[in-house]
Amino acid sequence: MKYSTNILFVFLFWSIAIFSLNAQEKKYDWRAHKAQLERERKQAEPFIGTYKRGDDEFIEFYISKESKYTWFRGRFFGIGKYDYEFAVSDLAFNSDGSISFKVKGKPYKARRIHESLELTLPDGAKRYCPRLFNQSVQNASLR
């Protein structure tokens, strides 16, 4: 009986020690988080703007002031006879300077080439979307 009690105390001691070591490793490092957010902001800057995807169809990336965690957002939208709007989800920054995201559950990838956007569609085809410098399209559609 004394032997099993000793084993129980040793097991309890080791489990508490392992739990405390894991808790110390998981401490929040605000400096690392801030550095990561700064890297993401620098990578997001070139993508901000509206790009023409087709006749009266556009892609827009912007910074949201409403949310702290999903600050970089995007959307596909159409005006005129194409009246639609789909939000970009699962937006991720890749190490090669591109971004990956999903629209209606389908994966897309985008990277900047000078003043245009190279959009890789879910089927692997690539489409080049020129950047719009005219604000009338952005003003015509409400976010």
Phi, psi and omega in degrees: 000318180294325180295317180291328177292319177296319178297320179298316179294321178295315179298316179298316179299314181294321179294322177293320179296316179294319179298318181290325176295318178295322179295324179291324180291332185269013179297145181286127179253096185293331179293318178295319179296317179296319178295321178295316178298321179294319176298317180294321178297318178295323179287331182281332185309313181295338183275343185295126180145184180246137182236142181274122181262335181186190177294116180059026176233136189220161171238135180227135173241137183208166176260127181271136177266355184275330187235140181276330186263328176248062187283333180257118185232167178209166178202151170256134178210158177229149178235170181073232180290337174262097182249092180209164174206124178235132180278149175276135178233169178051044182288129182223145178266128180265159183290341180272007178093001179263173176235147176244146180199173178235144173231121184054035177083359181257136185281136176233161175220141181225143172217153182274136172231106184052246181254019177233173183243128173265113184256121176265118183280167181302332180275001178097349178290151180247140178231135179260125185243114180289148179281139178265134177256355180272127182278355184295327178292319180293325180285331182290330180250136181268143177278000000 
